[in-house]
């Protein structure tokens, strides 16, 4: 929790609303003056000496900036609405490693979820139907295995990833490129509400009233990768913003995974480029779970190898034809480690042989 005084909190919110004041300049001010309150009261010449533009310094004492800070304080008084600052005890540890980590992070939902193991899933906004199905299937399996699915609430792959996690009662985090009071896209308002209702979280570094701006979406990508242990790219063209997220992930020391596709499908070329550049080629969820085994909620038994039954006599299908089962119930019934069950379910779902309904799997 934050140890700052109410006055210092208000001062930080005012700084945060200033134009052209990004994370690095925010921290430079706090380092130079010792507090946001002192920075606000310092003369403009002191700000100029730090190399800060006049557009940043001039409005700091304006009525508009004070009103926006007051509106944010009122927002924080509502249930389920939080602010994490870079010096808070519960600020996400992985994100804090970044040199440009957000000094303020607004959270609608459960802030504790940001400290749980996360895997980012990103891809094209104009994804194909098979790409959307693949994203949803992988998200279901990974969320069912205990990982928080983190994405950007965009149309296409992002939305499918969030929905896949929700389908199995899993957790998911949506990192926005707008303020939390200006949710975008509008078509995902219901999805955003479902994420909050299911103890997930909506996250943004931007002021609450910040509208959609093209430059802010690439900027938020460093948070998606920064919160996560790795990034899975499902479907992306060479010009996709998902490749920005993948590049940032590599710079941050995170794993990057990519699902290949047809050489004739333009939406697969970005993933193929990532694989050529060293991303891990992923064909099933087991490839990811193996790489992140140390973070699994239910690790596989020592010495156990993946089981690949013959399709015609698949043990999971036999169980599901008899009755619906949860992932955990299937693992208990067949004696397989949960990650191997999740991997098999993903393959069966992609083949159209099983479906997840209300958190339980059924055979088709």
C-alpha positions in Angstrom: 0.0 0.0 0.0 1.1 3.6 -0.5 2.7 5.5 2.3 2.3 9.0 0.8 0.2 11.6 2.5 -3.1 12.8 1.0 -1.4 16.1 0.0 1.4 14.2 -1.8 -1.2 11.9 -3.5 -3.1 15.0 -4.8 0.2 16.5 -6.0 1.2 13.3 -7.9 -2.2 13.2 -9.6 -1.7 16.8 -10.7 1.7 16.0 -12.1 0.3 13.0 -13.9 -2.2 15.2 -15.7 0.4 17.5 -17.2 1.1 17.3 -20.9 4.4 15.9 -22.1 5.2 14.5 -18.7 6.0 10.8 -19.3 7.3 8.2 -16.7 10.9 9.3 -17.0 10.2 13.0 -16.6 7.9 12.2 -13.7 10.6 10.3 -11.9 13.2 13.0 -12.7 11.0 15.6 -10.9 10.6 13.4 -7.9 14.3 12.7 -7.7 15.2 16.3 -8.1 12.7 17.8 -5.6 12.1 14.9 -3.3 8.3 14.9 -3.7 5.6 15.9 -6.1 4.4 18.6 -3.7 7.9 20.3 -3.8 8.0 19.9 -7.6 4.7 21.7 -8.0 5.9 24.6 -5.8 9.3 24.9 -7.4 9.9 27.9 -9.8 9.6 27.4 -13.5 13.3 28.1 -13.9 14.0 25.0 -11.9 11.9 22.9 -14.2 13.6 24.4 -17.2 17.0 23.5 -15.7 15.9 19.9 -15.7 15.2 20.1 -19.4 11.4 20.0 -19.1 9.4 21.9 -21.8 7.4 25.0 -20.9 4.2 23.2 -22.1 4.7 20.8 -19.2 5.5 23.4 -16.5 3.0 26.1 -17.3 -0.3 24.5 -16.5 0.7 22.7 -13.3 -1.1 25.2 -11.0 -4.1 25.7 -13.3 -7.7 25.2 -12.2 -8.2 22.5 -14.9 -5.3 20.4 -13.5 -6.6 20.8 -10.0 -10.1 19.8 -11.1 -8.9 16.7 -12.9 -6.9 15.6 -9.8 -10.0 16.1 -7.6 -12.1 14.0 -10.0 -9.6 11.2 -9.8 -9.6 11.3 -6.0 -13.4 11.0 -6.1 -13.1 8.0 -8.5 -10.7 6.3 -6.1 -13.3 6.5 -3.3 -15.6 4.1 -5.2 -15.4 0.3 -4.5 -13.1 -1.7 -6.7 -11.2 1.3 -8.0 -7.5 1.6 -7.1 -4.3 3.4 -7.7 -0.9 1.7 -7.5 2.2 4.0 -7.4 5.7 2.9 -8.3 6.8 3.0 -4.6 3.8 1.1 -3.4 4.5 -2.3 -1.7 2.0 -4.0 -4.0 3.2 -2.5 -7.2 3.7 -5.4 -9.7 7.3 -6.6 -9.2 7.9 -7.6 -12.8 6.6 -4.3 -14.1 8.7 -2.4 -11.6 11.8 -3.7 -13.3 11.2 -1.5 -16.3 13.2 1.7 -16.6 10.0 3.4 -17.9 7.5 1.7 -15.6 4.4 3.7 -15.1 4.7 5.9 -12.0 0.9 5.6 -11.5 -1.2 2.7 -12.5 -5.0 2.9 -12.3 -6.8 -0.4 -11.6 -10.6 -1.2 -11.9 -11.1 -4.6 -10.3 -8.8 -6.7 -8.2 -5.2 -5.2 -8.0 -3.9 -8.4 -6.4 -4.3 -10.2 -9.7 -1.3 -8.2 -11.0 1.0 -10.1 -8.7 0.0 -13.5 -10.0 1.8 -15.3 -12.9 0.6 -13.8 -16.2 0.9 -14.8 -19.8 0.2 -12.1 -22.4 -1.7 -13.1 -25.6 -1.8 -10.6 -28.5 -2.5 -10.7 -32.2 -4.3 -9.1 -35.1 -7.4 -6.9 -34.7 -8.6 -8.4 -38.0 -8.0 -12.0 -37.2 -9.4 -14.9 -39.1 -12.0 -17.3 -37.6 -9.4 -20.0 -37.1 -7.1 -17.5 -35.4 -9.9 -16.4 -33.1 -10.7 -20.0 -32.3 -7.1 -20.8 -31.6 -6.6 -17.8 -29.3 -9.8 -18.7 -27.3 -8.7 -22.3 -27.0 -5.2 -21.5 -25.8 -6.6 -18.9 -23.3 -9.0 -21.5 -21.9 -6.3 -24.0 -21.4 -3.7 -21.6 -19.9 -6.3 -19.9 -17.7 -7.5 -23.3 -16.6 -3.9 -24.1 -15.7 -3.7 -21.2 -13.3 -2.2 -18.4 -15.5 -3.7 -15.0 -15.7 -4.3 -14.1 -19.3 -3.2 -10.5 -20.1 -4.1 -8.6 -23.2 -5.2 -5.2 -24.6 -9.0 -5.5 -24.9 -8.7 -4.8 -28.6 -10.9 -6.4 -31.2 -9.7 -9.6 -32.7 -7.2 -11.8 -30.9 -7.2 -9.7 -27.7 -10.9 -10.1 -27.2 -10.8 -13.8 -27.9 -8.0 -14.3 -25.3 -10.0 -12.4 -22.6 -13.1 -14.4 -23.4 -11.3 -17.7 -23.4 -10.1 -17.1 -19.9 -13.6 -16.0 -18.7 -15.1 -19.2 -20.3 -13.4 -21.4 -17.8 -13.8 -19.1 -14.8 -10.2 -18.0 -15.1 -8.6 -14.6 -14.5 -7.7 -12.0 -17.1 -6.2 -8.5 -17.2 -7.0 -5.9 -19.8 -4.4 -3.2 -20.3 -6.0 -0.1 -21.9 -4.6 2.5 -24.2 -7.1 5.0 -22.9 -8.2 6.2 -19.4 -10.4 3.8 -17.5 -13.3 6.3 -17.8 -13.0 6.2 -21.6 -13.1 2.5 -22.4 -12.2 1.6 -26.0 -13.4 0.0 -28.2 -17.1 0.5 -27.4 -17.9 -2.9 -28.7 -16.0 -4.4 -25.7 -17.8 -2.6 -23.0 -19.7 -5.7 -22.0 -16.4 -7.7 -22.1 -14.8 -5.2 -19.8 -17.7 -5.4 -17.4 -17.4 -9.2 -17.4 -13.7 -9.0 -16.6 -14.4 -6.8 -13.5 -17.2 -9.0 -12.4 -15.1 -12.2 -12.6 -12.4 -10.7 -10.3 -10.2 -9.7 -13.2 -8.8 -6.2 -13.7 -8.8 -3.3 -16.1 -5.5 -1.4 -16.0 -4.3 1.9 -17.4 -1.4 4.3 -16.9 -3.3 7.1 -18.5 -5.4 9.8 -16.7 -9.0 8.6 -16.3 -10.4 10.9 -18.9 -7.7 10.2 -21.6 -9.5 9.6 -24.9 -8.2 7.1 -27.6 -5.0 8.4 -29.2 -3.0 6.4 -31.7 0.3 7.0 -30.0 -0.9 5.6 -26.7 -1.6 2.1 -27.9 2.0 1.2 -28.7 3.0 2.8 -25.4 0.6 0.6 -23.4 2.2 -2.5 -25.0 5.2 -2.3 -22.8 2.8 -2.8 -19.8 1.2 -5.9 -21.4 4.6 -7.5 -21.8 6.1 -6.0 -18.6 3.4 -7.6 -16.4 3.8 -11.0 -18.0 6.3 -13.9 -17.9 6.0 -14.3 -21.7 4.1 -13.2 -24.7 2.2 -15.5 -27.1 1.5 -14.0 -30.6 -1.4 -15.9 -32.2 -1.9 -14.3 -35.6 -0.3 -11.1 -36.8 0.8 -9.4 -40.1 4.3 -7.9 -40.4 2.8 -4.4 -39.6 0.8 -5.5 -36.6 1.2 -3.8 -33.3 1.6 -7.2 -31.7 5.1 -7.3 -33.1 5.9 -4.2 -31.1 4.7 -6.0 -28.0 6.9 -9.0 -28.9 9.9 -6.8 -29.5 9.4 -5.1 -26.1 9.1 -8.4 -24.4 12.5 -9.5 -25.8 14.0 -6.2 -24.6 12.5 -6.9 -21.1 13.9 -10.4 -21.0 10.6 -12.1 -21.4 9.9 -15.2 -23.5 8.2 -14.8 -26.9 6.0 -17.6 -28.4 4.4 -17.6 -31.8 1.9 -19.9 -33.5 2.7 -20.6 -37.1 0.1 -20.6 -39.9 -0.2 -21.2 -43.6 2.4 -19.6 -45.8 -0.5 -18.4 -48.0 -2.2 -16.5 -45.1 -1.0 -12.8 -44.7 -2.0 -12.9 -41.1 0.7 -15.6 -40.4 3.6 -13.7 -41.7 4.2 -11.7 -38.6 4.4 -14.9 -36.5 6.7 -16.5 -39.1 9.0 -13.4 -38.8 9.1 -13.8 -35.1 10.0 -17.4 -35.3 12.8 -16.6 -37.7 14.0 -14.0 -35.2 14.1 -16.6 -32.4 10.6 -16.8 -31.0 9.6 -20.2 -29.7 7.4 -22.0 -32.2 4.2 -23.2 -30.5 1.9 -25.9 -31.8 0.1 -26.7 -28.5 -0.3 -25.3 -25.0 2.2 -27.9 -23.7 5.1 -26.1 -25.4 4.3 -23.0 -23.3 3.6 -24.9 -20.0 7.0 -26.7 -20.4 8.8 -23.4 -20.7 7.0 -22.0 -17.7 6.9 -25.1 -15.6 8.4 -23.4 -12.6 5.3 -21.1 -12.5 2.6 -23.8 -12.9 -0.1 -23.9 -10.3 -0.2 -27.7 -10.6 3.2 -28.9 -11.9 3.3 -32.3 -13.6 4.6 -35.3 -11.8 8.3 -35.9 -12.0 9.4 -38.0 -14.9 6.0 -38.0 -16.5 6.0 -37.7 -20.3 3.1 -36.2 -22.3 0.6 -38.8 -23.4 -0.8 -38.7 -27.0 -3.6 -41.2 -27.3 -4.9 -42.4 -30.6 -7.7 -40.1 -31.8 -10.2 -42.9 -32.3 -9.9 -44.0 -28.7 -9.1 -40.8 -26.9 -9.6 -41.3 -23.1 -10.7 -37.7 -22.6 -13.4 -38.1 -25.2 -14.7 -41.3 -23.6 -15.0 -39.4 -20.3 -16.7 -36.4 -21.9 -19.2 -38.5 -23.8 -20.2 -40.0 -20.5 -20.6 -36.6 -18.7 -19.3 -33.0 -18.7 -16.1 -32.5 -16.7 -13.9 -29.7 -15.5 -10.2 -29.7 -16.5 -9.3 -30.7 -12.9 -11.9 -33.5 -12.8 -10.6 -34.9 -16.1 -7.0 -34.9 -14.8 -8.2 -36.8 -11.7 -10.3 -39.3 -13.7 -7.6 -40.2 -16.2 -4.5 -39.8 -14.0 -2.8 -37.4 -16.3 -1.0 -34.2 -15.1 -3.2 -31.2 -15.5 -0.9 -29.5 -18.1 -1.1 -32.6 -20.3 -4.9 -32.6 -20.0 -5.0 -28.9 -21.0 -2.8 -29.5 -24.0 -5.0 -32.4 -25.2 -8.2 -30.4 -24.7 -6.7 -27.6 -26.8 -6.0 -30.0 -29.6 -9.5 -31.6 -29.4 -11.1 -28.2 -29.3 -9.3 -27.0 -32.4 -10.4 -30.2 -34.1 -14.0 -29.4 -33.1 -14.3 -32.5 -31.0 -14.9 -30.9 -27.6 -16.3 -27.6 -26.3 -16.2 -25.7 -23.1 -19.6 -24.7 -21.7 -20.0 -22.9 -18.4 -16.5 -23.9 -17.2 -17.0 -27.6 -18.0 -15.9 -29.6 -21.1 -18.3 -31.6 -23.2 -17.7 -34.0 -26.1 -19.1 -33.2 -29.5 
